[in-house]
């Protein structure tokens, strides 16, 4: 049987999830790959990654919520940058 090398932290996460569910780690991997394949075949890549997130194998990126809400544009004096670029190109 081919072997798969995983970073230790990923394997420990996988092992923890498998223990919680009362199955072997390889069963989690098989289930996730099959779910991923089905979703990917339906052309929904984000849905294809959801089983990995559900099993905590793939970590979600943190939401930007506060960073976007707190954004304040900087006011710059002078002509718009787009006009400067057009002028400089000619």
C-alpha positions as CSV (number, residue, x, y, z in Angstrom):
1,X,0.0,0.0,0.0
2,X,1.4,3.5,-0.9
3,X,2.3,5.7,2.0
4,X,1.4,9.3,2.6
5,X,3.7,11.6,4.5
6,X,1.9,14.4,6.5
7,X,3.3,17.2,8.6
8,X,3.1,16.1,12.3
9,X,0.6,18.8,13.3
10,X,-1.7,17.7,10.4
11,X,-1.4,14.0,11.4
12,X,-2.1,14.8,15.0
13,X,-5.3,16.8,14.0
14,X,-6.3,13.9,11.7
15,X,-5.7,11.4,14.5
16,X,-7.7,13.5,17.0
17,X,-10.7,13.7,14.6
18,X,-10.5,10.0,13.9
19,X,-10.5,9.2,17.6
20,X,-13.5,11.5,18.2
21,X,-15.4,9.6,15.5
22,X,-14.2,6.2,16.5
23,X,-12.6,5.4,13.1
24,X,-9.1,4.9,11.7
25,X,-7.3,8.1,10.3
26,X,-7.3,6.4,6.8
27,X,-11.1,6.3,6.8
28,X,-11.2,10.0,7.4
29,X,-8.9,10.6,4.5
30,X,-10.9,8.3,2.2
31,X,-14.2,10.0,3.1
32,X,-12.8,13.5,2.6
33,X,-11.3,12.6,-0.8
34,X,-14.5,11.0,-2.0
35,X,-16.6,14.0,-0.8
36,X,-14.1,16.4,-2.4
37,X,-14.1,14.5,-5.7
38,X,-17.9,14.5,-5.9
39,X,-18.1,18.2,-5.1
40,X,-15.3,19.1,-7.5
41,X,-16.9,17.1,-10.3
42,X,-19.9,19.3,-9.8
43,X,-17.6,22.3,-10.5
44,X,-17.9,23.8,-7.0
45,X,-14.4,24.1,-5.8
46,X,-15.3,25.9,-2.6
47,X,-17.9,23.3,-1.8
48,X,-15.2,20.7,-2.5
49,X,-13.0,22.1,0.3
50,X,-15.9,22.2,2.8
51,X,-15.4,18.5,4.0
52,X,-11.8,19.4,4.8
53,X,-12.9,22.3,6.8
54,X,-15.6,20.3,8.5
55,X,-13.1,17.7,9.6
56,X,-10.7,20.5,10.7
57,X,-8.1,19.2,8.2
58,X,-8.1,22.5,6.4
59,X,-8.2,25.6,8.4
60,X,-10.3,28.5,7.1
61,X,-8.7,31.9,6.6
62,X,-9.8,34.4,9.2
63,X,-12.6,36.8,8.2
64,X,-11.5,40.3,7.4
65,X,-14.7,41.8,8.8
66,X,-13.2,44.4,11.2
67,X,-10.3,45.2,8.8
68,X,-12.6,46.1,6.0
69,X,-15.1,47.9,8.2
70,X,-12.3,50.0,9.7
71,X,-10.9,50.9,6.3
72,X,-10.6,54.7,5.7
73,X,-9.3,55.8,2.3
74,X,-6.4,58.2,2.1
75,X,-7.1,61.5,0.4
76,X,-4.4,62.4,-2.1
77,X,-4.1,65.9,-3.6
78,X,-3.5,66.3,-7.3
79,X,-4.7,64.6,-10.5
80,X,-6.0,61.0,-10.3
81,X,-3.3,58.4,-10.5
82,X,-5.0,56.9,-13.6
83,X,-4.5,60.1,-15.5
84,X,-0.9,60.3,-14.4
85,X,-0.3,56.8,-15.7
86,X,-1.9,57.6,-19.1
87,X,0.1,60.8,-19.5
88,X,3.4,59.1,-18.6
89,X,2.8,56.3,-21.1
90,X,2.5,58.8,-24.0
